[in-house]
Amino acid sequence: MRPIGRQRVILRISELVDTQVDKSLILIPPTILPSNWNMDSFAKVTDLLPFGKLYINTILMIVVRVVCAVAFCSMAGYAFASGR
């Protein structure tokens, strides 16, 4: 079964961001931090995903939600204030 959409992106990121060498994954006792850091994987992820578009989408979603919340709360406040 082939992953789709978000699952594919998460799998791809997990493949690229892996900073531990294969030997360090099976050490006993296990290590929390890798002994050899490889920062090239982070550069690959930033090239793979369109972070600019993701940030713009996030900002637009936040603005729309805040405007809707302010409008709805203003109408509810007016209804409560004008009620007897």
C-alpha positions in Angstrom: 0.0 0.0 0.0 1.5 3.3 -1.1 1.2 6.3 1.3 -0.8 9.3 0.1 -0.8 13.0 0.8 0.3 13.9 4.3 1.6 10.4 5.0 4.0 10.6 2.1 5.3 14.0 3.2 5.8 12.7 6.8 7.6 9.6 5.5 9.8 11.7 3.2 10.7 14.1 6.0 11.5 11.3 8.4 13.8 9.7 5.8 15.6 13.0 5.1 15.9 14.3 8.7 17.3 11.1 10.1 20.6 12.3 11.6 21.8 9.0 13.2 24.0 6.6 11.4 22.6 3.0 11.1 25.1 1.7 13.6 24.0 4.1 16.3 20.4 3.0 15.9 21.1 -0.5 17.2 23.6 0.3 20.0 23.1 -1.2 23.5 22.6 0.9 25.6 20.8 3.1 23.2 21.9 6.7 22.6 19.6 9.6 22.7 21.7 12.0 20.7 23.7 10.9 17.7 27.5 10.9 17.9 27.9 12.1 14.3 25.7 15.0 13.2 24.7 15.3 9.6 23.0 18.7 8.8 22.7 18.0 5.1 19.4 16.3 5.7 17.8 19.5 6.9 18.9 21.3 3.8 17.3 18.6 1.7 14.0 19.0 3.6 13.9 22.7 3.1 14.5 22.2 -0.6 11.8 19.5 -0.8 9.0 21.4 0.8 7.7 24.8 -0.3 7.9 26.5 3.1 7.0 29.9 1.7 3.7 28.7 0.5 3.1 26.8 3.7 3.7 30.0 5.8 1.4 32.1 3.6 -1.3 29.5 3.9 -0.9 29.4 7.7 -1.0 33.2 8.0 -4.1 33.4 5.8 -5.9 30.7 7.9 -5.0 32.5 11.1 -6.3 35.9 9.8 -9.6 34.4 8.6 -10.1 32.6 11.9 -9.4 35.7 14.0 -11.7 37.9 11.9 -14.5 35.3 12.2 -14.0 35.0 15.9 -14.0 38.7 16.5 -17.1 39.2 14.3 -19.0 36.3 16.0 -18.0 37.4 19.5 -19.0 41.0 18.7 -22.4 39.9 17.6 -22.8 37.7 20.6 -21.7 40.6 22.9 -24.2 42.9 21.3 -27.0 40.3 21.6 -26.2 39.8 25.3 -25.9 43.5 26.0 -29.2 44.4 24.3 -31.1 41.6 25.9 -33.3 42.2 28.9 
